[in-house]
Amino acid sequence: MKPLYFFLIFLWALTTPLFSQVALSFENVNVSEGSTFTIPMLIQNPSSLAAADIVVKYKPEVLEFVSISKGQIAMNGILESRATTDGELLIGYVNSEGVLEDGSLLNIKFKVKGKEGILTQLTLEADCYDINIVDLLVDTHGGNVYISASTSWLLYLIGILSFLLLVSWLWSRKKKKKENEKLRQAKLKRLHEQNKVTQNDLEHQKIKISEDEKIPTLSQEEADLEKQLKQLREKKKLMVEEAELEKKLDEIKRKKNKE
């Protein structure tokens, strides 16, 4: 029974590397001329990766190595690196607990030295081991880095447009303020004219009322004069009638005297 048990363990140790294949890869990225960017080294099926010797190759005339840091799933490990002048980044990573999850193993930062329109490649070579110091099969996939036009001119253009929009907004606001002031002055002028007309109407009404007050006074005087004139006329009429009566009386007396 024991020989069979050890045979199964030996068989498992031999076949595990054949069926557990670690995948290391870079994604394709677009970067701007003169910029600095960080590209993650992704790992899939880590198979309790405990140690790794990795070589990243790049063109030093196009990219310049800046720094390297551990990814989220590799924080418990120890990382060492060294960049050569001919475009090789030598990386050593050790994790006694083993990497158990897929994700970002390392983050590498580069500075772009190449010109716009250049397409360059990052290549990967790696030897990996599990916690039992057993070789793991590794499938590596490099990534392409395409250098596009710098966004500085675009930012400059956006800045100019923003400034022009701000100036236009301030000018329109000032213009609107002037128009509002003109409208306010015109309104005040209309109100002043209306008040002036109202005052003139009031003065006219006062004059009219004063004239209306004078009319009854003149009419009363005229009435008094007419009354006096009427009285005089009545007196005159009485005098005429008296004279006629006296005349008739005289005639009657003469007739009597003749008889």
Protein Blocks (a to p, Z undefined) as FASTA:
>chain_A
ZZmmmmmmmmmmmmmmmmmccddddddddddehiacddddddehklopabdcddddddfk
lpccfbdcddfklmmpccdddddfkopacdddddfkopabgcdfbdcddddfbdehiacd
dddddddddfkopacddddddddddddddfklmmmmmmmmmmmmmmmmmmmmmmmmmmmm
mmmmmmmmmmmmmmmmmmmmmmmmmmmmmmmmmmmmmmmmmmmmmmmmmmmmmmmmmmmm
mmmmmmmmmmmmmmmmmZZ
